[in-house]
Amino acid sequence: MNKKVKIFIILAVILSMVVCFARCGNIETPNNLNSNTTKEKINIEDISWNVNEGIVDGDHYVLLNYTNNTQYTITNFKLTFTEKTGITEEEKVKFYSDIQEKFEASDKDMESIKSQPISMHAETGRVVNPSETASNINCYYYSGSFYLKDIDYYNLFEPDIATIKYIDEDKIFTVYYDYGSKKYSAESETEVAYQWSQTDFGSKIPKPDVKVVESDRDDEIIFMFNAYGLSLDQFNAYVEECKVLGYTVDPGNFEGFYSADNTEGYNVYLYYNKKDDSMNGTIRAPETKSE
């Protein structure tokens, strides 16, 4: 079995396990956010979505678009799709043939793949404010990262679970909607929407003017973060703010990227992610010479 097929099968198995756990009730409804409260805040009917074929960078893809008609800012939206009820094996022939060709799968490999229900998913981490729309979100085979490009395959699926992350009172809540049972559930844990450095790094670079910042690492050596909800113009404006603070020594830059030191030896590294309208940022302390 070749490596590509192994990865593909593993991802398919993982997805089937996740779906099973979700349906078996392992997503607990927290005491302070029951299903009724969840539905009052997030109604799936207020998220208008569609899947169509579109062209991105000159190539055909199956794409999800959605409009946020809720009163909350959505920070992440994910849809998983499962095999449509009543689909016959004959109707799945083209789907399997495409997989076999794309992943150079043997007949034995295909037996393993066919043992799993077919599925697809789409997910975006773009920050979408009320009344805004997120477009051109790629759909993928199963739970993997391989693009779905044939819109005919979409007719094999029906929506399974929607995952919505939204901001309320500076916290990010996670809500699920099960299309099969038509029920809502919610995660008990929340996240702080704006996570800024608790060390001296926090005052050495500008705070991005966004609603969501995710801290990856924050210690005396380095602060790594992701800021969501920026356009490329806003990224460029942030770069200029860093320059004003002195990050102009030994600069390196091209569109969507900037890196430079200041006179103290601190280094800033910034990268723009167009897909999620986000910025990856790193500030690193000066290197100390060992004695």
C-alpha positions in Angstrom: 0.0 0.0 0.0 1.6 3.3 -1.0 2.1 6.2 1.4 -0.6 8.5 -0.2 -3.3 5.7 0.2 -2.2 5.0 3.8 -2.7 8.7 4.7 -6.0 8.8 2.9 -7.4 5.7 4.7 -6.2 6.9 8.1 -8.0 10.2 7.6 -11.1 8.5 6.5 -11.1 6.2 9.6 -10.5 9.2 11.9 -13.5 11.0 10.5 -15.8 8.0 10.9 -14.7 7.8 14.5 -15.3 11.5 15.1 -18.8 11.2 13.6 -19.6 8.2 15.7 -18.5 9.9 18.9 -20.6 13.0 18.1 -23.7 10.9 17.4 -23.2 8.8 20.5 -23.6 11.9 22.7 -19.9 12.4 23.7 -20.3 16.1 23.1 -21.5 17.3 26.6 -23.9 20.2 27.0 -22.4 22.4 29.7 -24.4 23.4 32.8 -24.1 27.1 32.0 -25.0 26.8 28.3 -27.7 24.3 27.7 -29.2 23.4 24.3 -32.1 25.8 24.6 -29.7 28.7 25.3 -27.5 27.6 22.5 -30.3 27.7 20.0 -31.4 31.1 21.2 -27.9 32.5 20.4 -27.1 30.5 17.3 -29.7 29.3 14.9 -28.4 27.3 12.0 -31.1 28.9 9.8 -29.3 32.2 10.3 -26.2 30.8 8.5 -27.0 30.7 4.9 -24.7 28.4 3.0 -24.3 26.8 -0.4 -21.9 24.6 -2.3 -21.1 25.2 -5.9 -18.4 24.8 -8.5 -16.1 27.8 -8.8 -12.7 28.8 -10.3 -9.8 29.8 -8.1 -6.4 30.6 -9.5 -7.6 29.3 -12.9 -8.7 25.8 -11.7 -12.1 24.3 -10.9 -13.0 23.5 -7.3 -16.0 22.5 -5.3 -16.5 25.6 -3.0 -18.6 26.5 0.0 -19.9 30.0 0.6 -21.8 31.2 3.7 -23.3 34.4 5.0 -23.4 35.1 8.7 -27.0 36.4 9.5 -26.5 35.8 13.3 -25.9 38.7 15.6 -22.5 37.3 16.6 -19.1 37.3 14.9 -18.2 33.8 13.7 -14.5 32.8 14.0 -14.7 29.3 12.6 -17.3 27.4 10.5 -17.0 23.8 9.6 -19.4 21.5 7.7 -19.0 17.8 7.4 -21.1 15.8 4.9 -22.0 12.2 5.0 -23.1 9.7 2.4 -26.6 10.5 1.2 -29.3 8.0 2.2 -30.2 5.7 -0.6 -27.0 6.2 -2.7 -26.2 3.0 -4.7 -22.8 1.5 -5.3 -23.3 2.3 -9.0 -23.6 6.0 -8.2 -20.3 5.9 -6.4 -18.3 4.3 -9.2 -17.0 7.6 -10.6 -16.1 8.9 -7.1 -14.1 5.7 -6.3 -12.4 5.8 -9.8 -11.2 9.3 -9.2 -9.8 8.4 -5.8 -8.0 5.3 -7.2 -6.4 7.4 -9.9 -5.6 10.4 -7.7 -4.0 8.3 -5.0 -2.6 5.5 -7.2 -4.5 3.0 -5.2 -4.5 -0.7 -5.9 -7.7 -2.8 -5.9 -6.8 -4.0 -2.4 -6.4 -0.4 -1.3 -9.8 0.4 -2.7 -11.4 -2.4 -0.6 -10.2 -0.6 2.5 -11.5 2.8 1.3 -14.8 1.4 0.3 -15.3 -0.1 3.7 -15.7 3.5 5.0 -18.8 5.6 4.3 -17.9 8.3 1.7 -17.8 11.9 3.1 -16.4 15.4 2.5 -15.9 18.5 4.6 -15.3 22.2 4.4 -13.8 24.5 7.0 -12.7 28.1 7.3 -11.0 30.1 10.1 -11.9 33.4 8.6 -13.5 35.9 11.0 -17.0 36.7 9.6 -18.9 39.6 11.2 -22.7 39.8 11.2 -24.1 40.2 7.6 -20.7 39.4 6.0 -20.0 36.5 3.6 -17.1 34.1 3.4 -16.6 32.8 -0.1 -14.5 30.2 -2.0 -14.0 27.8 0.9 -12.5 24.6 -0.4 -14.3 21.2 0.1 -12.1 18.1 0.6 -12.4 14.4 0.3 -13.3 12.8 3.7 -11.5 14.5 6.5 -8.2 15.1 4.6 -6.6 17.9 2.7 -7.2 16.8 -0.9 -9.4 19.2 -2.9 -12.7 18.1 -4.3 -13.0 19.4 -7.8 -16.0 17.7 -9.4 -19.4 19.2 -8.4 -21.1 16.0 -9.5 -19.7 14.3 -6.3 -21.6 16.8 -4.2 -24.8 15.1 -5.1 -23.6 12.0 -3.2 -23.6 13.8 0.1 -25.9 15.4 2.6 -25.0 17.7 5.5 -24.1 15.9 8.7 -22.7 18.2 11.4 -22.1 22.0 11.5 -19.5 23.4 13.9 -19.8 27.1 14.7 -17.3 29.1 16.8 -18.5 32.5 17.7 -17.6 35.5 20.0 -19.8 36.5 22.9 -18.4 38.8 25.6 -14.8 38.4 24.5 -14.9 34.7 24.6 -15.2 32.1 21.8 -17.9 29.5 22.2 -18.3 26.3 20.2 -21.7 25.0 19.1 -22.6 22.0 17.1 -25.7 21.3 15.0 -26.6 17.8 14.0 -28.6 17.8 10.8 -29.8 14.2 11.4 -31.3 14.7 14.9 -31.9 18.5 14.3 -30.4 19.1 17.8 -27.8 21.6 19.1 -25.0 20.9 21.6 -22.1 22.9 22.9 -18.6 22.6 24.3 -18.2 23.3 27.9 -14.8 25.0 27.4 -14.5 28.5 26.0 -11.5 30.4 24.6 -10.3 33.9 25.3 -10.9 35.7 22.0 -7.9 38.0 22.2 -4.8 36.3 23.6 -1.9 38.8 23.9 1.5 38.3 25.4 1.8 38.4 29.2 5.5 39.1 29.0 7.5 42.1 28.0 7.0 41.2 24.4 3.5 42.5 24.7 4.8 46.1 24.7 7.5 45.7 22.1 5.2 45.2 19.1 1.8 46.8 18.2 -1.4 45.0 19.2 -3.2 44.0 16.0 -6.6 45.8 15.6 -8.6 42.7 15.3 -11.2 40.7 17.3 -9.3 37.4 17.5 -5.6 36.7 18.4 -4.5 33.2 19.2 -1.3 32.8 21.2 0.9 29.8 20.3 3.8 30.4 22.5 4.6 33.1 25.1 7.7 32.9 27.2 10.9 34.9 27.8 12.4 33.8 24.5 9.6 34.2 22.0 6.0 35.2 21.5 4.2 33.5 18.6 0.6 34.5 17.6 -2.0 34.3 14.9 -4.2 37.4 14.3 -7.5 36.7 12.4 -9.6 39.1 10.3 -7.0 41.2 8.5 -6.9 42.2 4.9 -3.6 42.5 3.0 -3.9 46.3 3.3 -4.3 45.9 7.1 -1.3 43.6 7.2 0.8 46.2 5.4 -0.4 48.9 7.8 0.7 46.7 10.7 4.1 46.3 9.1 4.4 50.1 8.9 3.6 50.3 12.6 6.4 47.9 13.4 8.8 50.0 11.3 7.8 53.1 13.4 8.8 51.1 16.5 12.2 50.6 15.0 12.0 47.2 13.3 14.0 48.3 10.3 17.4 46.6 10.8 18.4 44.0 8.2 14.8 43.9 6.7 13.5 41.2 4.4 10.2 41.6 2.7 7.9 40.7 -0.2 4.1 40.8 -0.6 2.6 39.3 2.5 5.9 39.0 4.4 8.2 41.2 6.6 11.0 40.4 8.9 13.5 42.8 10.6 15.4 43.5 13.8 15.5 46.6 16.0 18.6 48.1 17.5 18.2 46.1 20.7 18.4 42.8 18.7 14.7 41.9 18.9 13.4 40.3 15.7 9.9 40.5 14.3 8.6 38.0 11.7 5.3 38.5 10.0 3.5 36.5 7.4 0.1 37.0 5.8 -2.2 34.0 5.1 -4.6 35.0 2.3 -6.7 31.8 2.7 -7.9 32.7 6.2 -7.3 36.4 6.2 -4.9 36.0 9.0 -1.4 37.0 10.1 1.2 34.8 11.7 3.5 36.8 13.9 6.6 36.1 15.9 8.8 38.3 18.0 12.0 36.9 19.3 14.4 38.1 22.0 18.0 38.9 21.2 20.3 35.9 21.1 22.6 35.7 24.1 26.2 34.5 23.6 27.1 31.6 25.7 30.2 32.2 27.8 
